[in-house]
């Protein structure tokens, strides 16, 4: 995909559009200034964490938010791969937090019981 610098007017239109519409996908900006949803491929992680790409009618990239883009609408279109990764990250994160809190909680109980004459 080639990159084409958008005009200042196009840049402003794009920024206003992506602020109000779901992230995590590609949009095509036609010559009349209309945005068209471009279906994303199944099992791609290209748009993970809300990346938005805007292309023109010829497929040239006009704008790319990069990874980890969060907009005011807080809506993101997720495909199967992105949902699976979210579940794994969330699940492993919860497990790690429980282990850490159990370890820290156990350590803190030992300290306080020793401090106050416990075993």
C-alpha positions as CSV (number, residue, x, y, z in Angstrom):
1,X,0.0,0.0,0.0
2,X,1.4,3.4,-1.0
3,X,1.1,6.4,1.2
4,X,-0.3,9.7,-0.1
5,X,-0.2,12.8,2.0
6,X,-3.8,14.1,2.4
7,X,-4.6,17.8,2.0
8,X,-5.1,19.8,5.2
9,X,-8.8,19.8,4.5
10,X,-8.8,16.0,4.1
11,X,-6.8,15.6,7.3
12,X,-9.3,17.6,9.3
13,X,-12.3,15.6,7.8
14,X,-10.5,12.3,8.6
15,X,-9.7,13.3,12.2
16,X,-13.3,14.4,12.8
17,X,-14.7,11.2,11.2
18,X,-12.5,8.8,13.1
19,X,-13.2,10.6,16.4
20,X,-17.0,9.8,16.0
21,X,-16.9,6.3,14.4
22,X,-15.8,2.8,15.5
23,X,-12.1,2.2,15.5
24,X,-10.3,-1.0,14.6
25,X,-10.8,-1.0,10.9
26,X,-10.1,0.6,7.5
27,X,-12.3,3.3,5.9
28,X,-12.1,4.4,2.3
29,X,-12.5,8.1,1.6
30,X,-14.0,8.7,-1.8
31,X,-13.5,11.8,-3.9
32,X,-16.8,13.3,-2.8
33,X,-15.7,13.1,0.9
34,X,-17.8,10.1,1.8
35,X,-16.4,7.3,4.1
36,X,-17.0,3.7,3.2
37,X,-16.4,0.8,5.6
38,X,-13.8,-1.6,4.2
39,X,-14.4,-5.1,5.6
40,X,-11.3,-6.4,7.4
41,X,-9.9,-9.8,6.9
42,X,-10.8,-12.6,9.3
43,X,-8.1,-13.6,11.8
44,X,-6.0,-10.4,11.2
45,X,-4.5,-8.6,14.2
46,X,-3.6,-5.6,12.0
47,X,-6.2,-3.4,13.7
48,X,-5.7,-4.6,17.2
49,X,-6.1,-2.0,19.9
50,X,-8.2,0.3,17.7
51,X,-5.9,1.1,14.8
52,X,-7.7,3.0,12.0
53,X,-6.5,3.2,8.5
54,X,-8.0,5.6,5.9
55,X,-7.4,5.0,2.2
56,X,-8.4,6.8,-1.0
57,X,-10.3,5.3,-4.0
58,X,-7.0,4.1,-5.4
59,X,-6.0,2.2,-2.3
60,X,-3.3,4.7,-1.2
61,X,-3.0,5.1,2.5
62,X,-4.0,8.6,3.6
63,X,-4.1,8.2,7.4
64,X,-3.0,5.7,10.0
65,X,-3.6,6.1,13.7
66,X,-1.1,3.5,14.7
67,X,-1.7,0.9,17.4
68,X,-3.6,1.6,20.6
69,X,-5.9,4.3,19.2
70,X,-8.8,5.1,21.5
71,X,-11.5,7.5,20.3
72,X,-14.3,9.2,22.1
73,X,-17.0,6.8,20.8
74,X,-15.2,3.9,22.6
75,X,-16.5,1.5,19.9
76,X,-14.1,-0.9,18.3
77,X,-14.9,-3.5,15.6
78,X,-13.3,-6.8,16.6
79,X,-12.8,-9.9,14.5
80,X,-12.3,-13.4,15.9
81,X,-8.5,-13.1,16.3
82,X,-8.8,-9.9,18.2
83,X,-11.5,-11.3,20.5
84,X,-9.3,-14.3,21.2
85,X,-6.3,-12.2,22.0
86,X,-8.3,-10.0,24.3
87,X,-9.7,-13.1,26.2
88,X,-6.2,-14.5,26.5
89,X,-4.6,-11.2,27.7
90,X,-7.5,-10.6,30.1
91,X,-7.5,-14.2,31.4
92,X,-3.8,-14.3,32.0
93,X,-3.8,-10.9,33.5
94,X,-6.4,-11.9,36.0
95,X,-4.5,-15.1,36.9
96,X,-1.3,-13.1,37.3
97,X,-3.0,-10.5,39.6
98,X,-4.5,-13.3,41.8
99,X,-1.1,-14.9,42.1
100,X,0.7,-11.6,42.9
101,X,-2.0,-10.6,45.4
102,X,-1.9,-14.0,47.1
103,X,1.8,-13.8,47.4
104,X,1.8,-10.2,48.7
105,X,-1.1,-10.9,51.0
106,X,0.5,-13.9,52.5
107,X,3.8,-12.0,53.0
108,X,2.0,-9.1,54.6
109,X,0.1,-11.4,57.0
110,X,3.4,-13.0,58.1
111,X,5.0,-9.7,58.8
112,X,2.1,-8.3,60.8
113,X,1.6,-11.5,62.8
114,X,5.4,-11.5,63.7
115,X,5.2,-7.9,64.6
116,X,2.4,-8.4,67.1
117,X,3.8,-11.5,68.7
118,X,2.3,-14.1,66.4
119,X,4.2,-17.1,64.9
